[in-house]
Amino acid sequence: MPKYWFKTKKLGWGITPISLEGWLVTILLAVSLLILAWIDGVFEIYKVSESVVHRTVLRFVFDSLIVSLLTVCLFRKKVKGELGI
């Protein structure tokens, strides 16, 4: 029987960590998103024009979606329950 790292939520979409490995992946994802925000310049948008702000935020949202979907795809075998994808 495989050891699951995550379980699906009873209400809504998403998964919740249920083991140490799951929490480590969740923390790694959060740190990755913070690094992406720093690389994309999200923390410095107050210094630039409005068009650059829109481009920066759009780039960060796109990068965040890619990293989040990649994480879910990589660890979908470690989820207890159906993901629905």
C-alpha positions in Angstrom: 0.0 0.0 0.0 1.6 3.3 -1.0 2.1 6.1 1.5 0.1 9.2 0.6 1.5 12.7 1.1 -1.7 14.6 0.3 -5.5 14.1 0.5 -8.2 15.8 -1.5 -10.4 18.4 0.3 -13.9 17.4 1.1 -15.2 20.9 0.1 -13.8 22.8 -2.8 -10.8 22.2 -5.0 -7.3 21.3 -3.9 -5.2 19.0 -1.8 -4.0 19.1 1.8 -0.7 17.7 3.1 -1.1 14.8 5.5 2.6 13.7 5.9 6.0 15.2 6.5 6.8 14.8 2.8 3.7 16.6 1.8 4.4 19.5 4.1 8.0 19.7 2.7 6.6 19.9 -0.8 4.1 22.5 0.2 6.9 24.6 1.8 9.1 24.2 -1.2 6.2 25.4 -3.4 5.7 28.5 -1.3 9.4 29.3 -1.3 9.5 28.7 -5.1 6.6 31.2 -5.6 8.4 33.8 -3.4 11.6 33.4 -5.5 9.5 33.7 -8.7 7.9 36.9 -7.4 11.4 38.3 -6.7 12.7 37.2 -10.1 9.7 38.7 -11.9 10.1 42.0 -10.0 6.8 41.9 -8.1 8.3 43.4 -5.0 9.5 46.5 -6.9 6.4 47.4 -8.9 6.0 50.6 -7.0 9.0 52.0 -8.8 7.7 51.5 -12.4 5.0 52.7 -14.7 1.5 51.2 -14.8 2.1 49.3 -18.0 5.1 47.6 -16.5 3.1 46.7 -13.4 0.5 45.0 -15.5 3.1 43.1 -17.5 5.0 42.1 -14.3 1.8 40.9 -12.5 0.7 39.0 -15.6 4.1 37.3 -15.9 4.0 36.3 -12.2 0.5 34.9 -12.4 1.5 32.9 -15.5 4.7 31.6 -13.9 2.8 30.7 -10.7 0.3 28.7 -12.6 3.0 26.8 -14.4 4.9 25.9 -11.2 1.7 25.0 -9.4 0.4 22.7 -12.2 3.8 21.1 -12.6 3.9 20.4 -8.8 0.4 18.8 -8.9 1.3 16.7 -12.0 4.6 15.5 -10.4 3.0 14.5 -7.1 -0.5 13.3 -8.3 0.4 9.7 -7.4 0.9 10.7 -3.8 -2.7 12.0 -3.4 -5.2 10.0 -1.5 -8.5 10.4 -3.5 -9.4 11.6 -6.9 -8.0 14.9 -8.2 -10.4 15.3 -11.0 -7.8 16.1 -13.7 
